[in-house]
Amino acid sequence: MLPAHKTGSCPQSRGLQVGDLKQLVLLLPRKAIEGLLALSEDGCSPISIQQMAYVAGLGFGLMSGAFAMINLLADALGPGIVGIHGDSQLYFLTSAFMTLVLILLHTFWGIIFFHGCETQRWGEVAAVVLCHLIVSALTFWNPLYLGSLLPAYLLMVAMAVWAYLLSGGSKQNLQHFLLCLRTAPQAGS
């Protein structure tokens, strides 16, 4: 039988260490790539880490949105009616806009989180977790719908710009894209 140690008296007795967690976070995408390599016929990964970040973020976002809509539909079925005792009639509209922002935020968070893990920039990973907590906490203000939606959309814009820059986007690329949209030939002309 091993001797009992007081909590914190032995560094090995702390359970999961921060270094272990970092290694686990780095190991997961690499294991996924190894699994994709094993399935491919030519030995090349059919998807890059950056594409995996898009897919994972969008997948989490769509799952989050699906569950949010299911909860919203369950609220709509009853037994009570939202807004009957002076509550705001904007509950369903606000919930739809919050679901939209969460789907997009999960996509951007996936890009930033994967980039942080790949480059070992733990500040990016922490920023994603912190932003997720902030957006989740904003829903506590829901009787004051503008107080939850406006900061969530501002965070979404900031995360979109950050994810765009991490993905290799630049101001020049954005200008070229917008100029092509303006000069694109119209259908039927």
C-alpha positions as CSV (number, residue, x, y, z in Angstrom):
1,M,0.0,0.0,0.0
2,L,1.3,3.4,-0.9
3,P,1.7,6.0,1.9
4,A,-1.0,8.7,2.0
5,H,0.2,12.2,1.3
6,K,-1.4,15.4,2.3
7,T,-2.9,17.3,-0.6
8,G,-0.2,19.4,-2.3
9,S,2.7,17.8,-0.4
10,C,3.7,15.7,-3.3
11,P,3.9,17.3,-6.8
12,Q,2.9,14.0,-8.5
13,S,-0.3,13.7,-6.4
14,R,-2.0,16.7,-8.0
15,G,-3.7,14.5,-10.7
16,L,-3.9,16.0,-14.1
17,Q,-1.2,18.6,-14.5
18,V,-1.4,21.7,-16.8
19,G,1.4,20.2,-18.9
20,D,-0.6,17.0,-19.4
21,L,-3.6,19.0,-20.5
22,K,-1.6,20.9,-23.0
23,Q,-0.2,17.7,-24.4
24,L,-3.7,16.2,-24.6
25,V,-5.0,19.3,-26.5
26,L,-2.0,19.0,-29.0
27,L,-2.4,15.3,-29.3
28,L,-6.1,15.2,-30.4
29,P,-5.7,17.0,-33.8
30,R,-2.6,15.0,-34.6
31,K,-4.4,11.7,-33.8
32,A,-7.2,12.8,-36.0
33,I,-4.8,13.4,-38.9
34,E,-3.2,10.0,-38.3
35,G,-6.6,8.4,-38.5
36,L,-7.3,10.2,-41.7
37,L,-4.0,9.1,-43.1
38,A,-4.8,5.5,-42.3
39,L,-8.1,5.7,-44.2
40,S,-6.6,7.4,-47.3
41,E,-5.4,5.4,-50.2
42,D,-2.4,7.5,-51.1
43,G,-1.0,8.2,-47.6
44,C,-1.8,11.9,-47.8
45,S,-4.2,13.5,-45.4
46,P,-7.4,14.5,-47.3
47,I,-7.9,17.5,-44.9
48,S,-5.5,20.1,-43.5
49,I,-5.4,21.3,-39.9
50,Q,-6.9,24.6,-41.0
51,Q,-9.8,22.8,-42.8
52,M,-10.3,20.7,-39.7
53,A,-10.6,23.8,-37.6
54,Y,-13.3,25.2,-39.9
55,V,-15.2,21.9,-39.9
56,A,-14.9,21.4,-36.2
57,G,-16.0,24.9,-35.4
58,L,-18.9,24.8,-37.8
59,G,-19.9,21.4,-36.5
60,F,-20.0,22.5,-32.9
61,G,-21.8,25.7,-34.0
62,L,-24.5,23.7,-35.9
63,M,-24.9,21.3,-33.0
64,S,-25.2,24.2,-30.6
65,G,-27.8,25.9,-32.8
66,A,-29.8,22.7,-33.2
67,F,-30.0,22.2,-29.5
68,A,-30.9,25.9,-29.0
69,M,-33.7,25.7,-31.5
70,I,-35.1,22.5,-30.0
71,N,-35.2,24.2,-26.6
72,L,-36.8,27.2,-28.2
73,L,-39.5,25.0,-29.8
74,A,-40.1,23.3,-26.5
75,D,-40.6,26.7,-24.9
76,A,-43.1,27.6,-27.6
77,L,-45.2,24.5,-27.0
78,G,-46.1,25.6,-23.5
79,P,-47.5,25.1,-20.9
80,G,-47.3,28.9,-20.6
81,I,-47.1,31.6,-23.1
82,V,-44.1,33.9,-23.3
83,G,-45.1,37.6,-22.8
84,I,-48.4,37.1,-21.1
85,H,-47.6,38.9,-17.9
86,G,-45.8,41.9,-19.3
87,D,-42.8,40.0,-20.5
88,S,-41.2,41.0,-23.7
89,Q,-42.6,39.7,-27.0
90,L,-39.1,39.6,-28.4
91,Y,-38.1,36.3,-26.7
92,F,-38.3,34.1,-29.9
93,L,-36.7,36.7,-32.1
94,T,-33.9,37.3,-29.6
95,S,-33.3,33.6,-29.2
96,A,-33.0,33.2,-33.0
97,F,-30.4,36.0,-33.2
98,M,-28.5,34.6,-30.2
99,T,-28.4,31.2,-31.9
100,L,-27.1,32.7,-35.1
101,V,-24.3,34.5,-33.2
102,L,-23.4,31.3,-31.4
103,I,-23.1,29.3,-34.6
104,L,-20.8,31.8,-36.2
105,L,-18.8,32.3,-32.9
106,H,-18.2,28.5,-32.7
107,T,-16.8,28.6,-36.2
108,F,-14.5,31.4,-35.4
109,W,-13.5,29.9,-32.1
110,G,-12.6,26.7,-33.8
111,I,-10.2,28.5,-36.1
112,I,-8.6,30.5,-33.3
113,F,-8.4,27.5,-30.9
114,F,-6.8,25.2,-33.4
115,H,-4.3,27.9,-34.4
116,G,-3.4,28.4,-30.7
117,C,-2.9,24.7,-30.2
118,E,-0.8,24.3,-33.3
119,T,1.5,27.3,-32.6
120,Q,1.4,26.7,-28.8
121,R,0.0,30.2,-28.2
122,W,-1.9,29.4,-25.1
123,G,-3.2,33.0,-24.9
124,E,-5.4,32.3,-28.0
125,V,-6.8,29.2,-26.4
126,A,-7.5,31.0,-23.2
127,A,-9.1,33.9,-25.1
128,V,-11.5,31.4,-26.8
129,V,-12.5,29.9,-23.4
130,L,-12.9,33.3,-21.8
131,C,-15.0,34.6,-24.7
132,H,-17.2,31.5,-24.6
133,L,-17.8,32.1,-20.9
134,I,-18.6,35.8,-21.5
135,V,-21.1,35.0,-24.2
136,S,-22.7,32.3,-22.1
137,A,-22.9,34.7,-19.2
138,L,-24.5,37.4,-21.4
139,T,-27.6,35.3,-21.6
140,F,-28.3,36.0,-17.9
141,W,-29.2,39.5,-19.0
142,N,-32.0,38.2,-21.3
143,P,-34.9,40.2,-20.0
144,L,-32.7,43.1,-21.2
145,Y,-32.3,41.6,-24.7
146,L,-30.2,44.5,-26.1
147,G,-27.8,43.9,-23.2
148,S,-27.1,40.4,-24.3
149,L,-27.3,40.7,-28.1
150,L,-25.2,43.8,-28.6
151,P,-22.0,42.6,-26.7
152,A,-22.4,39.1,-28.3
153,Y,-22.4,40.6,-31.8
154,L,-19.5,42.9,-31.0
155,L,-17.5,39.9,-29.7
156,M,-18.5,38.0,-32.9
157,V,-17.1,40.8,-35.1
158,A,-13.9,40.8,-33.2
159,M,-13.5,37.0,-33.3
160,A,-14.4,37.1,-37.1
161,V,-11.6,39.6,-37.8
162,W,-9.1,37.6,-35.6
163,A,-10.0,34.3,-37.3
164,Y,-9.8,36.0,-40.7
165,L,-6.3,37.3,-40.0
166,L,-5.1,33.9,-38.5
167,S,-6.4,32.2,-41.7
168,G,-4.1,34.2,-43.8
169,G,-6.5,37.0,-44.7
170,S,-5.4,40.5,-45.2
171,K,-6.8,44.0,-45.8
172,Q,-5.6,43.7,-49.4
173,N,-7.4,40.4,-50.0
174,L,-10.6,41.9,-48.6
175,Q,-10.2,44.9,-50.9
176,H,-9.7,42.6,-54.0
177,F,-12.8,40.6,-53.0
178,L,-15.0,43.7,-52.6
179,L,-13.7,45.2,-55.9
180,C,-14.5,42.0,-57.7
181,L,-18.0,42.0,-56.3
182,R,-18.6,45.6,-57.5
183,T,-17.2,44.9,-61.0
184,A,-18.8,41.5,-61.5
185,P,-20.9,41.3,-64.6
186,Q,-24.7,41.2,-64.0
187,A,-26.6,38.1,-65.2
188,G,-28.5,38.7,-68.4
189,S,-26.5,41.7,-69.5
